[in-house]
Amino acid sequence: MAKSCDITTGSKDQSVKMGTYDANEFLNVGDVSPSQTFTINVQGCPTAKSTVYSSGVSANVRFTGDADAINSALLRLSAGADSATGLGIEILDNNDVAIAINGESGFRDLVLNENGDANLTFKLRYKSTQENVHAGQANALLYFDIDYQ
């Protein structure tokens, strides 16, 4: 079995600052906040060339977490007495293509440096699931697994 990449320590446990928004910025179902970028850094990937993928390594990221009850493609906000309602968190790839929670990014060629390191960039944003959004804490837990080819 070929060696896979290692996820860097700083990428394993991240907090993404989503920003602060007024509930009236989400007047319609599907309204979104500006997206916030986060990066998963991998290192020590094999650097041999492949006939299928130019770097020799491709990765598929699978994001898991609790799905929103209204829009199952979105990550559900953590419950609590002071939690916002009417919102979920949408995951996007670096090209702004949505990735459903508990879904996969699809295999992509990793652009490796000479040490076999690469960065996988994704985005998060709030997305309204109801016309009546109520302000509050809007936190969530998101997990990821990476499959290599």
C-alpha positions as CSV (number, residue, x, y, z in Angstrom):
1,M,0.0,0.0,0.0
2,A,1.3,3.4,-0.9
3,K,2.1,6.0,1.8
4,S,-0.5,8.7,2.3
5,C,-0.1,12.3,3.4
6,D,0.0,13.5,7.0
7,I,-2.4,16.2,8.2
8,T,-0.4,19.0,10.0
9,T,-1.1,19.5,13.7
10,G,-2.6,23.0,13.1
11,S,-5.1,21.7,10.6
12,K,-6.5,19.0,12.9
13,D,-8.2,21.4,15.3
14,Q,-9.2,24.7,13.8
15,S,-11.6,27.5,14.8
16,V,-13.0,29.5,11.8
17,K,-14.1,33.0,12.7
18,M,-17.4,33.4,10.8
19,G,-18.0,37.0,11.6
20,T,-21.0,38.8,13.3
21,Y,-24.1,39.5,11.3
22,D,-27.5,41.0,12.0
23,A,-30.5,38.7,11.6
24,N,-32.0,41.2,9.2
25,E,-29.2,40.4,6.7
26,F,-31.0,37.0,6.2
27,L,-34.5,38.1,4.9
28,N,-35.0,35.2,2.5
29,V,-34.4,31.5,2.5
30,G,-31.0,30.9,0.9
31,D,-29.5,34.3,1.8
32,V,-25.8,33.9,2.7
33,S,-23.1,35.6,4.6
34,P,-19.7,36.3,3.1
35,S,-17.6,33.1,3.1
36,Q,-14.7,32.5,5.4
37,T,-11.7,30.5,4.2
38,F,-10.0,27.7,6.0
39,T,-7.1,25.5,4.9
40,I,-6.3,21.9,5.6
41,N,-2.5,21.5,5.2
42,V,-1.0,18.1,4.4
43,Q,2.6,17.1,4.4
44,G,4.9,14.2,3.5
45,C,2.9,13.1,0.5
46,P,4.6,10.8,-2.0
47,T,5.9,12.9,-4.9
48,A,6.2,10.2,-7.6
49,K,4.5,11.2,-10.9
50,S,1.4,9.4,-12.0
51,T,-0.2,9.0,-15.5
52,V,-3.6,9.9,-14.0
53,Y,-2.7,12.8,-11.6
54,S,0.3,15.0,-12.3
55,S,1.5,15.1,-8.7
56,G,0.9,11.4,-8.1
57,V,-1.5,12.1,-5.3
58,S,-5.2,13.1,-5.3
59,A,-7.4,13.7,-2.2
60,N,-11.1,13.5,-1.5
61,V,-12.2,15.3,1.6
62,R,-15.3,14.1,3.4
63,F,-16.9,16.5,5.8
64,T,-19.1,15.1,8.5
65,G,-21.3,16.6,11.2
66,D,-24.9,17.0,12.2
67,A,-27.1,18.0,9.3
68,D,-29.6,20.9,9.5
69,A,-33.2,19.7,10.0
70,I,-34.6,21.9,7.3
71,N,-31.7,21.8,4.7
72,S,-29.8,18.5,5.1
73,A,-27.0,19.8,2.9
74,L,-26.0,22.3,5.6
75,L,-24.2,21.8,8.9
76,R,-26.5,22.3,11.8
77,L,-25.7,25.0,14.4
78,S,-25.0,23.7,17.9
79,A,-28.1,23.8,20.1
80,G,-28.3,26.0,23.2
81,A,-30.6,28.6,24.9
82,D,-28.7,31.5,23.2
83,S,-28.3,29.8,19.8
84,A,-29.3,31.5,16.5
85,T,-32.1,29.8,14.6
86,G,-33.0,29.8,10.9
87,L,-29.4,29.3,9.8
88,G,-27.1,26.5,8.8
89,I,-23.4,26.5,7.7
90,E,-22.6,25.8,4.0
91,I,-19.3,24.2,3.0
92,L,-17.8,25.3,-0.3
93,D,-14.7,24.3,-2.2
94,N,-12.2,26.8,-3.4
95,N,-14.2,27.3,-6.6
96,D,-17.4,28.2,-4.5
97,V,-19.0,24.8,-5.3
98,A,-21.2,23.7,-2.4
99,I,-20.2,20.4,-0.6
100,A,-23.1,18.8,1.3
101,I,-22.5,17.9,4.9
102,N,-21.7,14.2,5.1
103,G,-20.8,14.5,1.5
104,E,-17.4,14.5,-0.4
105,S,-15.4,17.0,-2.3
106,G,-14.5,14.6,-5.0
107,F,-10.9,13.5,-5.8
108,R,-8.7,16.4,-6.8
109,D,-5.0,16.5,-7.8
110,L,-2.9,17.8,-5.0
111,V,-0.4,20.5,-6.0
112,L,2.7,19.4,-4.0
113,N,5.8,21.4,-3.3
114,E,9.2,19.7,-3.4
115,N,8.7,18.4,0.1
116,G,5.4,16.7,-0.7
117,D,3.3,19.3,1.1
118,A,0.0,20.7,-0.1
119,N,-2.8,23.0,1.0
120,L,-6.5,22.1,0.6
121,T,-8.6,25.3,0.7
122,F,-12.3,25.4,1.6
123,K,-14.9,28.0,2.7
124,L,-17.7,28.2,5.1
125,R,-20.7,30.6,5.2
126,Y,-24.0,31.0,7.0
127,K,-27.0,30.2,4.9
128,S,-30.6,31.0,5.9
129,T,-33.0,28.1,6.1
130,Q,-36.0,30.1,7.1
131,E,-37.4,33.6,6.5
132,N,-37.4,34.4,10.2
133,V,-33.8,34.2,11.4
134,H,-33.3,34.8,15.1
135,A,-30.0,36.2,16.4
136,G,-27.7,34.3,18.8
137,Q,-24.6,32.1,18.9
138,A,-24.0,30.4,15.6
139,N,-21.4,27.7,16.3
140,A,-21.0,24.2,15.0
141,L,-18.6,21.3,14.9
142,L,-17.3,20.0,11.6
143,Y,-15.1,17.0,11.1
144,F,-13.2,15.8,8.1
145,D,-11.5,12.7,6.7
146,I,-9.2,12.6,3.7
147,D,-9.0,9.7,1.3
148,Y,-5.9,9.5,-0.9
149,Q,-5.4,8.0,-4.3
